[in-house]
Amino acid sequence: MKNKVTMPDQDKSDRVIIVGAGPVGLFAAVRLVNFGIPVTLIDKIPTVSNDMRASTIHPPSLEMMAPYGITKKILETGIKVPQWQIRNHTTGDKVVFDLNYISDETEYPYRVQFEQSKICEIINDLLERHPLSDICYGTEFIAFSQDKNGVSVKVRQGNQENTIHGRFLIGADGGSSAVRQQLGVEFKGSIYPERTVLVTTTFPFDLHIDELSSVSYCWSKNGNFSLLQLPDLWRASLYFPENMSPDEALAEEHVQQQLKEICPIDGPFEILDKRVYRVHQRIVNQYNHDRVILAGDAAHLNSPSGGMGMNGGLHDAHNLTEKLNIIWSQGNIDNHNKLLDLYSRQRKPIAEEQIIKQADENRKRMTEKNYQKRQKSLEALQVIEKDPVMCKAFLMKSSMFEGLRKAEEII
């Protein structure tokens, strides 16, 4: 795979500069170049990202990526998940949500399990072939300045520093966003007390646990875990006590013990990757700051429970690039604040009320330790599952359609 690392033309200012070559930055770039808007995308990583991270793609995201052939490529090897479940692993009691209830709303009535890194590869390949895209890996964002004519971005490539110019700058550089930090905006929120160990294994849990869905959120006797299937792999999110250090939690013996509590087997599990992460819930007050705009994790962070983080970022990119296309096509690039204000007004409340809040509710439900409260939650969900109207409404929300439609109502 060819990866562009040449320094872009410093004097070519009629473009959008994007910092961050994750799914959000890449999707924003492919949207913009297909609108006829030149893009320079920079990231300090040396090549297209191989970080697995997110793995769940919701139906609206599949719809958004379809026009560019991305969804078609994803469906070639991705795992379709028409049903997902919440289960009590100890008793086997469960509730199964069938996305067929929303088949009249979308061409894609299922989630797809597919590695984030592979989404990046697909979009990167599209951009490599597009004459309006300039992808610069191995290029570090240092600083920006902006005025009435555009933005100037200082970058470092190896030992060389240069300044590139554009009309707008999109900060899609993740939760530790350097663009957001230079803006000096507050990233309000908190960190959840517990840590999570994310384990990737080749073990086929579905062949050993009866009626397990490809996406399963589970209560165990002493805690909770989730199991997500990927092509040829499974990912297990394992929670561990707050008084246990990350090194202790990552210890091979401890991880093997946790996996065997889920599914007792003879011999060890083959573990391909294991990592500890902390979960934040945070958001900025405003997404747009004149010609500098934030999207994805740079603007908001949430619990991964429900798989809405990456998807929310893709939806940000879709909304923002729609606004930038209008600005460009009207030929009045300097008159941009009204539309970019609308982007922030549409996406921020959805991140707060639909993504962060819903993910937090999902997390609280699954981290509940009290058996009676767990059972009460499960019974309430079973009532929803059995009622077609309630179930469709629940799935429209959990699949993120509700949030997108609420955003469209904001003018």
HELIX and SHEET records of a PDB file:
HELIX    1   1 PRO A   23  ASN A   34  1                                  12    
HELIX    2   2 PRO A   59  MET A   65  1                                   7    
HELIX    3   3 ALA A   66  TYR A   68  5                                   3    
HELIX    4   4 ILE A   70  THR A   77  1                                   8    
HELIX    5   5 LEU A   99  ILE A  102  5                                   4    
HELIX    6   6 GLN A  116  GLU A  128  1                                  13    
HELIX    7   7 ALA A  178  LEU A  183  1                                   6    
HELIX    8   8 PHE A  205  LEU A  207  5                                   3    
HELIX    9   9 PRO A  246  LEU A  250  1                                   5    
HELIX   10  10 GLU A  252  ILE A  262  1                                  11    
HELIX   11  11 GLY A  296  ALA A  298  5                                   3    
HELIX   12  12 GLY A  309  SER A  329  1                                  21    
HELIX   13  13 ASN A  337  ILE A  350  1                                  14    
HELIX   14  14 ALA A  351  ILE A  356  3                                   6    
HELIX   15  15 LYS A  357  THR A  367  1                                  11    
HELIX   16  16 TYR A  371  LYS A  386  1                                  16    
HELIX   17  17 PRO A  388  SER A  398  1                                  11    
HELIX   18  18 PHE A  401  GLU A  408  1                                   8    
SHEET    1   A 6 SER A 133  TYR A 137  0                                        
SHEET    2   A 6 VAL A  39  ASP A  43  1                                        
SHEET    3   A 6 VAL A  16  VAL A  19  1                                        
SHEET    4   A 6 PHE A 168  GLY A 171  1                                        
SHEET    5   A 6 VAL A 292  LEU A 294  1                                        
SHEET    6   A 6 ASN A 288  HIS A 289 -1                                        
SHEET    1   B 3 THR A  56  ILE A  57  0                                        
SHEET    2   B 3 ARG A 111  GLN A 113 -1                                        
SHEET    3   B 3 ILE A  79  VAL A  81 -1                                        
SHEET    1   C 8 LYS A  94  ASP A  98  0                                        
SHEET    2   C 8 GLN A  83  ASN A  88 -1                                        
SHEET    3   C 8 VAL A 215  TRP A 219  1                                        
SHEET    4   C 8 ASN A 224  LEU A 230 -1                                        
SHEET    5   C 8 LEU A 233  PHE A 240 -1                                        
SHEET    6   C 8 LYS A 188  THR A 201 -1                                        
SHEET    7   C 8 ILE A 271  ILE A 283 -1                                        
SHEET    8   C 8 HIS A 300  LEU A 301 -1                                        
SHEET    1   D 3 GLU A 140  ASP A 147  0                                        
SHEET    2   D 3 GLY A 150  GLN A 157 -1                                        
SHEET    3   D 3 GLN A 160  GLY A 166 -1                                        
END                                                                             
